[in-house]
């Protein structure tokens, strides 16, 4: 049985939720439905905190939403089989048309005015797509080979084009800069006059960086950890961990990334990053005092402490840190330290975060992300807003 649920502008909010609860047999009413929303479905499950904003259309045979999903206003979302996990945000004026199954992982975001059209798509956890993306596009987007597979924690910059006339696969933690184009077909002039007609899938490995304004042509495979210089045209396969650039792109250096750094080299990187964090905190309104002792760095941030410990064999100095404490260390910290009650530990060795989660620990985690040190949790990355920006956005 198919349900068509059209919400008129004049209908009170409590009436809309009441009607939808009856149709979906919801056990809760913790959802928000805007004005002029239209929903057509056979089977639909909405998690707690789901928000469907004004003027949005949702069409599916089967739909499953996790908690705290947001569909921005004036969007049009259509898929035969739709799975949207918790924390996903699809911003306003987006168009989604997926013929078979669309699955979007936890805390993924698709920026406003973006388009996704293909036969099937799987977008991994933590995906961050900037605004005005074209994923699909062209007649081939509705063809039998149109398949998009994006791994976990991938970033795609604004105005990028992922043409899916043939399959596109992007590995975990890969970044695409702004205005990057992936073309799985190359054609336009008449084939019967000898012009080339090219189709081919594109595969990009894990932890690659395709910088802004680059173009990847049909049939290309880019190896894990490769970096493509800005404005390049990649027309042939690239090996893992290389630096490539040019029009057409050539391998400039091989095997230069993904190397194991010495402890001293890693420590030097962390010290530079921690030094950069001080002016960031001050700009956000914190009073910061920096102390270096026995090779360790301590930041007094208001009533809280942030400690970077290059040595974890002696915790005598940690004992002087009373109250809220965030520890960055290379080795696992004992449970005794965590049991102090107001402690967060970021373990650089295991890339794990344990202990208390609050506004300051999340700000540090997001700052480290922006410096290419990523601690992944079930929460999306969030920073504390500087007062000048917060005042304007909250007005």
C-alpha positions as CSV (number, residue, x, y, z in Angstrom):
1,X,0.0,0.0,0.0
2,X,1.4,3.4,-1.0
3,X,0.9,6.5,1.3
4,X,0.8,10.0,0.0
5,X,1.2,12.5,2.9
6,X,0.9,16.1,1.8
7,X,1.2,18.7,4.5
8,X,-0.6,22.0,3.8
9,X,0.8,25.3,5.1
10,X,-2.3,25.9,7.2
11,X,-2.1,22.7,9.2
12,X,-0.9,23.2,12.8
13,X,2.4,21.5,13.8
14,X,0.8,19.2,16.4
15,X,-1.9,18.1,13.8
16,X,0.8,17.3,11.3
17,X,2.8,15.1,13.7
18,X,-0.4,13.5,14.9
19,X,-1.4,12.4,11.4
20,X,2.1,11.2,10.6
21,X,2.2,9.2,13.8
22,X,-0.9,7.4,12.8
23,X,0.3,6.5,9.3
24,X,3.8,5.4,10.4
25,X,2.7,3.9,13.7
26,X,5.4,5.9,15.5
27,X,6.0,5.3,19.2
28,X,7.3,8.8,19.6
29,X,6.5,12.3,18.4
30,X,10.1,13.7,18.6
31,X,10.1,14.8,14.9
32,X,9.8,18.1,13.1
33,X,7.8,18.5,9.9
34,X,7.8,21.8,8.1
35,X,5.1,23.4,5.9
36,X,4.3,22.2,2.4
37,X,6.1,18.9,2.9
38,X,5.1,16.0,0.6
39,X,6.0,12.4,1.4
40,X,5.2,9.4,-0.8
41,X,6.2,6.0,0.6
42,X,5.2,2.3,1.1
43,X,7.3,1.7,4.2
44,X,9.0,4.5,6.2
45,X,10.7,4.6,9.6
46,X,11.8,7.9,11.1
47,X,14.2,8.1,14.0
48,X,14.0,10.5,17.0
49,X,14.9,14.1,16.2
50,X,14.2,13.8,12.5
51,X,13.6,17.2,10.9
52,X,12.0,17.6,7.4
53,X,12.0,21.3,6.6
54,X,9.6,23.4,4.6
55,X,8.8,22.6,1.0
56,X,10.7,19.3,0.9
57,X,9.6,16.2,-1.1
58,X,10.5,12.7,0.0
59,X,9.6,9.7,-2.3
60,X,10.7,6.1,-1.6
61,X,9.3,2.6,-1.5
62,X,11.3,1.8,1.6
63,X,12.9,4.4,3.9
64,X,14.8,4.1,7.1
65,X,16.0,7.1,9.0
66,X,18.3,7.1,12.0
67,X,18.1,9.7,14.8
68,X,18.6,13.4,14.3
69,X,18.5,13.3,10.4
70,X,17.8,16.7,8.8
71,X,16.5,17.3,5.3
72,X,16.9,20.9,4.5
73,X,14.1,23.1,3.0
74,X,13.1,23.0,-0.6
75,X,14.9,19.7,-1.3
76,X,13.7,16.8,-3.4
77,X,14.8,13.3,-2.2
78,X,13.8,10.2,-4.2
79,X,15.1,6.7,-4.0
80,X,13.5,3.2,-4.3
81,X,15.4,2.0,-1.2
82,X,16.6,4.8,1.1
83,X,18.7,4.3,4.2
84,X,19.9,7.4,6.0
85,X,21.8,6.8,9.2
86,X,21.9,8.9,12.4
87,X,23.1,12.5,12.2
88,X,23.0,12.9,8.4
89,X,22.3,16.4,7.1
90,X,21.2,17.1,3.6
91,X,21.1,20.9,3.3
92,X,18.5,23.1,1.5
93,X,17.8,23.0,-2.3
94,X,19.3,19.6,-2.8
95,X,18.1,17.2,-5.5
96,X,18.5,13.4,-5.0
97,X,17.3,10.8,-7.5
98,X,18.7,7.3,-7.0
99,X,16.9,4.6,-9.0
100,X,17.7,1.7,-6.7
101,X,19.4,1.9,-3.3
102,X,20.9,5.0,-1.6
103,X,22.7,4.5,1.7
104,X,24.2,7.4,3.6
105,X,26.4,6.8,6.6
106,X,26.3,8.3,10.1
107,X,27.0,12.1,10.4
108,X,27.4,12.6,6.6
109,X,26.7,16.0,5.2
110,X,25.7,17.1,1.7
111,X,25.9,20.9,1.1
112,X,23.2,23.0,-0.2
113,X,22.3,23.2,-3.9
114,X,23.8,19.8,-4.6
115,X,22.6,17.1,-6.9
116,X,22.9,13.3,-6.7
117,X,21.6,11.3,-9.6
118,X,22.6,7.6,-10.3
119,X,21.4,4.1,-10.3
120,X,22.8,3.3,-6.9
121,X,25.0,5.0,-4.3
122,X,26.7,4.3,-1.0
123,X,28.1,7.3,0.9
124,X,30.2,6.4,3.9
125,X,30.2,7.7,7.5
126,X,31.4,11.2,8.1
127,X,31.3,12.2,4.4
128,X,31.5,16.0,4.1
129,X,30.4,17.4,0.8
130,X,30.5,21.1,0.3
131,X,27.8,23.0,-1.6
132,X,26.9,22.9,-5.2
133,X,28.2,19.4,-5.9
134,X,27.1,17.5,-9.0
135,X,27.2,13.7,-8.3
136,X,25.8,12.1,-11.5
137,X,24.9,14.5,-14.2
138,X,24.3,13.8,-17.9
139,X,22.2,11.0,-19.5
140,X,24.6,8.3,-18.3
141,X,23.7,9.1,-14.7
142,X,20.4,7.1,-15.3
143,X,22.1,4.2,-17.0
144,X,22.9,0.6,-15.9
145,X,26.5,1.3,-14.9
146,X,25.8,4.5,-12.9
147,X,27.2,3.5,-9.4
148,X,28.8,5.7,-6.8
149,X,30.8,4.3,-3.8
150,X,32.3,6.7,-1.4
151,X,34.2,5.5,1.7
152,X,34.3,6.8,5.2
153,X,35.3,10.3,6.1
154,X,35.7,11.6,2.6
155,X,35.7,15.3,1.8
156,X,34.6,16.7,-1.6
157,X,35.0,20.5,-2.2
158,X,32.4,22.9,-3.6
159,X,31.5,22.8,-7.3
160,X,33.0,19.4,-7.9
161,X,31.6,17.1,-10.5
162,X,31.5,13.3,-10.1
163,X,30.2,12.0,-13.5
164,X,28.8,8.5,-13.1
165,X,28.2,7.3,-16.6
166,X,30.4,4.5,-15.3
167,X,31.2,3.5,-11.7
168,X,33.2,5.8,-9.4
169,X,34.8,4.5,-6.2
170,X,36.5,6.7,-3.7
171,X,38.4,5.2,-0.7
172,X,38.3,6.1,2.9
173,X,39.7,9.5,4.1
174,X,40.3,10.8,0.6
175,X,39.9,14.5,-0.1
176,X,38.9,16.2,-3.3
177,X,39.4,20.0,-3.4
178,X,37.1,22.5,-4.9
179,X,36.2,22.3,-8.6
180,X,37.6,18.8,-9.0
181,X,36.0,16.8,-11.9
182,X,35.9,13.1,-12.3
183,X,34.7,12.1,-15.8
184,X,33.8,8.5,-16.6
185,X,33.1,9.3,-20.2
186,X,34.7,11.5,-22.8
187,X,32.6,12.3,-25.9
188,X,30.9,14.9,-28.0
189,X,32.1,15.3,-31.6
190,X,30.9,12.7,-34.1
191,X,32.3,9.3,-33.6
192,X,31.8,8.4,-37.3
193,X,34.2,11.2,-38.1
194,X,37.0,9.6,-36.1
195,X,36.6,11.5,-32.9
196,X,37.4,9.4,-29.7
197,X,34.6,7.8,-27.7
198,X,35.7,6.8,-24.3
199,X,34.0,5.2,-21.3
200,X,35.6,3.8,-18.2
201,X,35.3,3.6,-14.4
202,X,37.3,5.7,-12.0
203,X,38.8,4.3,-8.8
204,X,40.6,6.5,-6.2
205,X,42.3,4.7,-3.3
206,X,42.3,5.5,0.4
207,X,43.9,8.7,1.8
208,X,44.5,10.4,-1.5
209,X,44.4,14.1,-2.0
210,X,43.1,15.4,-5.4
211,X,43.7,19.1,-5.2
212,X,41.5,21.9,-6.6
213,X,40.6,22.3,-10.3
214,X,42.1,18.9,-11.2
215,X,40.4,16.6,-13.7
216,X,40.5,12.8,-13.7
217,X,39.6,11.2,-17.1
218,X,37.8,7.9,-17.8
219,X,39.4,4.6,-16.9
220,X,41.9,6.0,-14.4
221,X,42.9,4.2,-11.2
222,X,44.7,6.3,-8.5
223,X,46.7,4.4,-6.0
224,X,46.4,4.7,-2.2
225,X,47.9,7.8,-0.7
226,X,48.7,9.6,-4.0
227,X,48.6,13.4,-4.2
228,X,47.6,15.2,-7.4
229,X,48.8,18.8,-7.8
230,X,46.4,21.6,-8.4
231,X,44.9,22.0,-11.9
232,X,46.3,18.7,-13.2
233,X,44.7,16.5,-15.8
234,X,45.1,12.8,-14.9
235,X,44.7,10.6,-18.0
236,X,46.5,7.4,-16.8
237,X,46.9,5.3,-13.7
238,X,49.0,6.7,-10.8
239,X,50.9,4.5,-8.4
240,X,50.4,4.6,-4.6
241,X,51.9,7.4,-2.5
242,X,53.2,9.4,-5.4
243,X,53.1,13.1,-6.2
244,X,51.7,13.7,-9.7
245,X,51.0,16.9,-11.5
246,X,50.7,18.6,-14.9
247,X,48.5,18.8,-18.0
248,X,48.7,15.9,-18.7
249,X,49.7,14.7,-15.3
250,X,53.1,12.9,-14.8
251,X,54.5,11.2,-11.8
252,X,56.9,13.7,-10.2
253,X,58.0,11.6,-7.3
254,X,57.2,8.1,-6.3
255,X,56.7,6.6,-2.8
256,X,57.3,9.9,-0.9
257,X,54.2,9.7,1.2
258,X,53.0,7.3,3.9
259,X,56.4,6.8,5.3
260,X,57.1,5.9,9.0
261,X,58.4,9.0,10.7
262,X,60.8,8.9,13.7
263,X,59.6,9.8,17.2
264,X,61.5,13.0,17.0
265,X,59.9,14.0,13.7
266,X,56.4,13.2,15.0
267,X,57.1,15.2,18.2
268,X,58.2,18.2,16.2
269,X,55.0,18.2,14.2
270,X,52.9,18.0,17.3
271,X,54.8,20.8,19.0
272,X,54.2,23.1,16.0
273,X,50.5,22.2,15.9
274,X,50.1,22.9,19.7
275,X,51.8,26.3,19.2
276,X,49.2,27.1,16.5
277,X,46.4,26.2,18.8
278,X,47.2,29.0,21.3
279,X,46.1,31.9,19.1
280,X,43.1,29.9,18.0
281,X,41.9,29.6,21.6
282,X,42.7,33.3,22.4
283,X,40.6,34.3,19.3
284,X,37.8,32.3,20.8
285,X,37.9,34.3,24.0
286,X,40.0,32.1,26.2
287,X,42.9,33.3,28.3
288,X,45.8,30.9,27.6
289,X,49.0,30.3,29.5
290,X,51.6,28.0,27.9
291,X,54.2,26.2,30.0
292,X,56.9,23.8,28.8
293,X,58.5,21.4,31.3
294,X,60.6,18.2,30.9
295,X,59.7,18.2,27.2
296,X,56.0,18.3,27.8
297,X,53.6,21.2,26.9
298,X,50.9,22.4,29.2
299,X,48.2,24.9,28.2
300,X,46.2,26.5,30.9
301,X,42.9,27.4,29.2
302,X,40.7,29.2,31.7
303,X,39.9,26.6,34.4
304,X,40.9,23.7,32.2
305,X,44.2,22.2,31.3
306,X,45.5,20.7,28.0
307,X,48.7,18.6,28.3
308,X,50.8,17.3,25.4
309,X,53.0,14.6,26.9
310,X,55.9,13.5,24.7
311,X,56.9,11.2,27.6
312,X,54.3,8.9,29.3
313,X,56.7,7.0,31.6
314,X,56.4,9.6,34.3
315,X,53.1,11.1,35.3
316,X,54.3,13.2,38.2
317,X,53.6,16.4,36.4
318,X,50.1,15.3,35.4
319,X,49.3,15.0,39.1
320,X,49.6,18.8,39.4
321,X,46.7,19.3,36.9
322,X,43.6,19.7,38.9
323,X,40.1,20.0,37.5
324,X,39.3,19.6,33.8
325,X,42.2,18.0,31.9
326,X,42.7,17.0,28.3
327,X,45.8,14.8,27.7
328,X,47.4,14.2,24.3
329,X,49.9,11.3,24.5
330,X,51.6,8.7,22.4
331,X,50.8,5.7,24.6
332,X,47.7,4.5,26.4
333,X,47.0,6.3,29.6
334,X,46.2,4.3,32.7
335,X,42.6,3.9,33.9
336,X,43.7,5.5,37.1
337,X,44.2,8.8,35.3
338,X,40.8,8.5,33.5
339,X,39.0,7.8,36.7
340,X,39.9,11.2,38.0
341,X,36.5,12.2,36.6
342,X,37.2,15.2,34.4
343,X,39.8,13.8,32.1
344,X,39.9,13.3,28.3
345,X,42.8,11.3,26.7
346,X,43.7,11.5,23.0
347,X,45.9,8.5,22.3
348,X,48.1,9.3,19.3
349,X,49.4,5.7,19.1
350,X,46.0,4.1,18.7
351,X,44.3,7.3,17.4
352,X,41.6,6.8,20.0
353,X,39.8,9.3,22.3
354,X,38.6,8.3,25.7
355,X,37.0,10.0,28.7
356,X,35.0,13.1,29.1
357,X,33.5,14.8,25.9
358,X,32.7,18.5,26.1
359,X,32.9,21.7,24.1
360,X,36.7,22.1,24.7
361,X,37.7,18.5,23.9
362,X,35.6,18.7,20.7
363,X,37.2,22.0,19.7
364,X,40.6,20.4,20.1
365,X,39.6,17.3,18.2
366,X,38.3,19.5,15.3
367,X,41.5,21.7,15.4
368,X,43.6,18.5,15.1
369,X,41.4,17.4,12.2
370,X,42.1,20.7,10.4
371,X,45.8,19.9,10.9
372,X,45.4,16.5,9.4
373,X,45.4,14.5,12.7
374,X,42.0,12.9,12.9
375,X,40.4,11.2,15.9
376,X,37.1,9.7,14.7
377,X,34.2,9.2,17.1
378,X,30.5,8.8,16.8
379,X,30.1,12.6,17.0
380,X,30.5,15.0,14.0
381,X,33.4,17.4,14.2
382,X,32.4,20.8,15.8
383,X,34.5,23.8,16.8
384,X,33.8,26.6,19.3
385,X,32.7,29.7,17.4
386,X,34.7,32.9,18.0
387,X,32.6,35.6,19.7
388,X,32.5,37.9,16.7
389,X,31.1,35.1,14.5
390,X,28.8,33.7,17.1
391,X,27.2,37.1,17.8
392,X,26.4,37.6,14.1
393,X,25.1,34.1,13.4
394,X,22.9,34.1,16.6
395,X,21.4,37.5,15.9
